[in-house]
């Protein structure tokens, strides 16, 4: 796996974690991250330091290994899978009972 691909996957994972917390990129200002820099992290354009990753883990209440869940030695996790996870996190964050019920019916049907 090349470095650019890792940065992109970290970015997708950060977006997923941020969305799950119900935060906007601008909300990370209160932890010292400019929305511009954080946006670059999510798009895989910036190379985060270990210190930055540790701070983000604290903000999102995950371990460093949780941040790197996308790394799998047997298979490559697709971008589509991560995008589905982001959408699910956004849906659950909205707490719309009707949408959640429809999702549950859909998941029951396909699983």
JOKA-V767978 format. One record per run of one state. SS is the DSSP state (H for helix, E for strand, - for the rest). FROM is the first residue (numbers start at 0). LEN is the number of residues. If there is no record, write none. Layout:
ss=SS from=FROM len=LEN
ss=SS from=FROM len=LEN
This chain:
ss=- from=0 len=2
ss=H from=2 len=18
ss=- from=20 len=4
ss=H from=24 len=7
ss=- from=31 len=3
ss=H from=34 len=8
ss=- from=42 len=7
ss=H from=49 len=11
ss=- from=60 len=3
ss=H from=63 len=4
ss=- from=67 len=11
ss=H from=78 len=16
ss=- from=94 len=2
ss=H from=96 len=14
ss=- from=110 len=1
